Amino acid sequence: MEKKTLYKIASIGCLHIFLYLYLIPFIIVPTFGNSGLKMAIAIAIGISMIIIVTIFIEKSNRSNKDEKN
């Protein structure tokens, strides 16, 4: 794996660790309750999916460039 891909996967992990161990239990749930919890989880999953899609797009672009050369 390339360094960029590893950094992106590590950033997903760090995001989820921060979100589920600190942000949700100590800030979001006491302030916004159950609806805030659902929204925070939806946003975290959305961000993770966007990062994963960019990894696949980069790989497909790289393979297309290799075929042209």
SVG drawing of the C-alpha trace seen along z (x, -y; Angstrom):
<svg xmlns="http://www.w3.org/2000/svg" viewBox="-33 -21 37 23">
<polyline fill="none" stroke="black" stroke-width="0.4" points="0.0,0.0 1.1,-3.5 1.7,-6.0 -1.3,-8.1 -3.6,-5.2 -2.2,-4.3 -2.6,-7.9 -6.2,-7.9 -7.0,-4.6 -5.3,-5.9 -7.3,-9.1 -10.5,-7.1 -9.4,-5.2 -8.4,-8.4 -11.7,-10.0 -13.7,-7.1 -11.6,-6.8 -12.0,-10.5 -15.6,-10.5 -16.7,-7.4 -14.5,-7.7 -14.7,-11.4 -17.0,-13.6 -20.1,-11.5 -20.2,-10.4 -19.0,-13.7 -20.3,-16.4 -22.9,-15.3 -25.2,-13.0 -25.4,-15.3 -26.1,-18.3 -28.3,-16.9 -29.5,-13.6 -30.4,-10.6 -31.0,-12.6 -27.5,-14.1 -26.0,-10.6 -27.7,-9.4 -26.5,-12.4 -22.9,-12.1 -22.8,-8.5 -24.3,-9.2 -21.8,-12.0 -18.8,-9.8 -19.9,-7.0 -20.4,-9.4 -17.0,-10.9 -15.4,-7.4 -17.3,-6.4 -16.1,-9.5 -12.4,-8.8 -12.7,-5.1 -14.3,-6.1 -11.4,-8.5 -9.0,-5.7 -10.7,-3.6 -11.0,-6.5 -7.2,-7.2 -6.5,-3.5 -8.7,-3.4 -7.1,-6.6 -3.6,-5.2 -4.5,-2.0 -6.0,-4.0 -2.8,-6.0 -0.7,-2.8 -2.8,-1.4 -2.3,-4.6 1.5,-4.4"/>
</svg>
